[in-house]
Amino acid sequence: MRNTRTIILTLSFAWASVSTAIAGFKLQAPAGTFAPSAEITLARHDVDQRSTVRVSANQANSDGSLELELGQEPGIYVLKGSDAAEIKLAVAEAETIKLNLREGKLVAHGSPGTQILENYESFRKESLARLVYPTRRDIKLAKSRGAPNEEIVRLTQAEVDAYQEHLQELNDFVIERAKDTMALYGASLRLSGDYRLQELSQLVEAFAERHGPIQATQSLRKRIETARTVAIGGGAPELNGKNLEGDQVSLSQYRGRYVLVDFWASWCPPCRLENKHYSELVKKVADRRFKIFAVNLDTTEKAWSRAVERDQANWVHISDLQGWNSPLAAGYGVTALPASFLLDPEGRIIAKNLRGEALDTELRALGLL
């Protein structure tokens, strides 16, 4: 009898946890918020896939007010009205979100995660404008006046370094302000696993304790797991894909050599500039000891093949032509370009994101140059 009671209590607790996760949320808006009888759609945003799927369609009341109760699990949602009103919501379980129209823009109250995510997006744009865009403008001006290649290379490296600093600022923001709210999931696409990873991991576990085993929790845990896998000292995950000739190629084929796994795309200027460096590098390094294994993130073979030809990128390339939805990139936690991983002959990651002279210096230290 005691054992039976234990089972019942355990099942009750499990059911309560699931019920909390699908408790849903409410949306309320006063008269005049929307156009009379306007169509109101709600779409769930998948951060990993960078896509949205509509989950409901309703109508505002005849006075433009709204009262909805939705049985959706917590997550990131995009609410749109047919009158062009739109807002992104970072919704926790059982929240009652009150919408208002302020100077033609929808604002939300009763959802701390939504407010934090809005602040995050504002900070992200400010950080980009402060750290990255000035160097991009300098590169454009330098190219327009025919600056020497050395200057373009220097400026491009400065841009890449500035972008890494930008990502670190975003990590700082998330760790210090997102806490265990749904904003953590909303901001997770740009989390850098190379900076304050332990603190991010603790934050994700606090999020999991609060929200339970929902899709957002699974996504965050997978992101942390991947970051740990591809940390320096870890074994590089396998990569398989087709080259431009349609042949299947695997990273493991090159075990026994030092390998530079390079993620790139035709639309990434720093990647294209580094291709020029690689084309000179491969002429100097013995093929039997070093290999470049490039993973392309274009979505069309034409763009990929044209870039390979123009850059004289005569080394190993694979692609699944899925762009940012590529499992190849996801397996290495790559969400921004350029990105590279230097592997030793046993397939362990020994360095990351070495470019230009920094890569040459490392190869010299390894006796490859």
Secondary structure as GFF3:
##gff-version 3
##sequence-region A 1 369
A	DSSP	alpha_helix	2	21	.	.	.	ID=ss1
A	DSSP	beta_strand	25	29	.	.	.	ID=ss2
A	DSSP	beta_strand	39	46	.	.	.	ID=ss3
A	DSSP	beta_strand	51	59	.	.	.	ID=ss4
A	DSSP	beta_strand	66	70	.	.	.	ID=ss5
A	DSSP	beta_strand	75	81	.	.	.	ID=ss6
A	DSSP	beta_strand	86	91	.	.	.	ID=ss7
A	DSSP	beta_strand	96	102	.	.	.	ID=ss8
A	DSSP	beta_strand	105	109	.	.	.	ID=ss9
A	DSSP	alpha_helix	112	131	.	.	.	ID=ss10
A	DSSP	alpha_helix	133	144	.	.	.	ID=ss11
A	DSSP	alpha_helix	149	173	.	.	.	ID=ss12
A	DSSP	pi_helix	174	178	.	.	.	ID=ss13
A	DSSP	alpha_helix	183	186	.	.	.	ID=ss14
A	DSSP	three_ten_helix	188	190	.	.	.	ID=ss15
A	DSSP	alpha_helix	197	211	.	.	.	ID=ss16
A	DSSP	alpha_helix	215	229	.	.	.	ID=ss17
A	DSSP	beta_strand	240	242	.	.	.	ID=ss18
A	DSSP	beta_strand	248	250	.	.	.	ID=ss19
A	DSSP	three_ten_helix	251	254	.	.	.	ID=ss20
A	DSSP	beta_strand	258	264	.	.	.	ID=ss21
A	DSSP	alpha_helix	269	284	.	.	.	ID=ss22
A	DSSP	beta_strand	290	296	.	.	.	ID=ss23
A	DSSP	alpha_helix	301	311	.	.	.	ID=ss24
A	DSSP	beta_strand	316	318	.	.	.	ID=ss25
A	DSSP	three_ten_helix	323	325	.	.	.	ID=ss26
A	DSSP	alpha_helix	327	330	.	.	.	ID=ss27
A	DSSP	beta_strand	339	343	.	.	.	ID=ss28
A	DSSP	beta_strand	349	352	.	.	.	ID=ss29
A	DSSP	alpha_helix	356	365	.	.	.	ID=ss30
###
